[in-house]
Amino acid sequence: MDEYSRIVIERYCMSHKSKKSGRLQILLNMSYDFGAAYPTDDDAIFLEKAIRSEKDEELKEALQDLDSFLFG
């Protein structure tokens, strides 16, 4: 996964305190230690919905990069 995408997502999570940012932080942590945690189907559905609804293009691209990394 591109390090810039991780930075964009981390910046979003640090500046927003919401259920969405909390879940994104968990998924981002999985991308750092992929062998220790496995994303679920619910995670995939959540991420797809987040990508579809995201208006910020930079964050949307970062979420797509995370999706590709975690779910192929």
C-alpha positions, 0 to 999 in steps of 0.5 A: 500500500502506498505510504501517502495513502496511509498518511491521508487516512491517518490525517482524516482519522486524527481530525475526525472523531466518529464511528467512520474514523474509528473503523478506518483506523482499525483497517489502517492498522491491519494494513501495517500488520496484515499477518496478525489480523484479517479483515472481514466481509463486514469490513469490505462492505464498510469500506466500499460504502465509505468509498462510494460516499466520500466527496474528498477525492484525495481521501477517496483515492486513499480508501481505494488504495486501502481496499485494494491492499486489504481485499485485492 
